[in-house]
Amino acid sequence: MGLTGALTVGLGLTLGRFLPPQIPLYYTRPWGEEQLGKPRELLMLSGLALLVGIGGYLFTKKIKKEPVISFIILACSIVIQLMIVAGGIRILFLVT
């Protein structure tokens, strides 16, 4: 759960000094300046991954009586976290 957030933060801090002042972070916005963000905004990705992990964990603890549903929710939260981390890593390697 916290591993994905720690991985993203660690990569961001390690590669942070090599990052340009603006990075392409907001791909859903129109092409150009609107897609660019500051490097510290990459921490939003790790925060989102952490929230998904904590939410999935708390939800599975709440429904202990249904182990199959708990497993599905936990697996989905792990997959979502990995997708968020993969997106963050792609952004980092794109600009470095």
C-alpha positions, 0 to 999 in steps of 0.5 A: 500500500505505501510502497507505491507512494514511497516509490513515486516519491523516491523517484521524484526526489531522486530525479527532482534535480534533473527535472525541468521547471515545467513537465507535461502532467495534465494530458487531458487538457488541450495541447500546449501550456495548459498541460504543463505543471510544476515538478512538485505537482508529481506528488499528487500522484503519490498522494492519489496512490496512497489514498486509493491504497488506504481506501481499499484497505479500510473498505476490506476491513469493513466487509470482513464477512465477504472474503471474495469481495474483500480480495477483489477490492484489494486486488483492484486497489493494487492494480490502480496504484500500479497504474498511477505509479506507472504513469508517474514513472513514464512522466519522469522518464519522459522529461529526464 
